[in-house]
Amino acid sequence: MPKETFNKLSIEKQELIFNACVKEFSSFPYSQASINQIIKTAQISRGSFYQYFEDKWDAYEMMLMRIAKEKLDLLPTKIMNTHFFDVMEQFFHDTMAWIQLKPDYYQIGMFMDVDNDEMVERMREKHRDRMKFLEAMIEEDQKEGLIDPSVHPKDLVEMISDVSKTSLLKAFKSKDYDEMRNVFLSRLNIIKKGVQYHV
């Protein structure tokens, strides 16, 4: 969390520092990002940086909190069906829209997925814990006879998450959003229905 001195800055100054963080953390993973470069881009002194933040992680968290708030403002939560596959499809569409709106933010998330820094790993672990509700959705769908009860919920969540990440990454790189949306929906359908004929 930033220090109170940061919160007392003008909106314009906060924006300048935030944008400098986005530029640096979307150019390099957290572990390789440079405070010196943030300072240079924001046009502040090193002393000022440490008046606003305890360390690099403090600035990183400030940026992530701001990004999360922007995402909520730009992509308000829709009333979603509570069934697992519908929710995963909605997540994909929302993330695709987010990539097109804020590609720099998505790049930061991509770096988070591969960074070996201990603090980033802890954040990833917290995120995984927050996704437990998806496993609960699967269990409910299994009770309703919508999903095979022999399927392990964690396996299904990881499988679809991997398919989603691959499609989103290709969309991000190619900018062919419609094509990759179709690819994801096709692969999601394969997972839903399976590929083997039952006789």
Secondary structure, 3 states (H helix, E strand, C coil): CCCHHHHCCCHHHHHHHHHHHHHHHCCCCHHHCCHHHHHHHHCCCHHHHHHHCCCHHHHHHHHHHHHHHHHHHHCCCCCCCCCHHHHHHHHHHHHHHHHHHCHHHHHHHHHHHHCCCHHHHHHHHHHHHHCHHHHHHHHHHHHCCCCCCCCCHHHHHHHHHHHHHHHHHHHHHHCCHHHHHHHHHHHHHHHHHCCCCCC
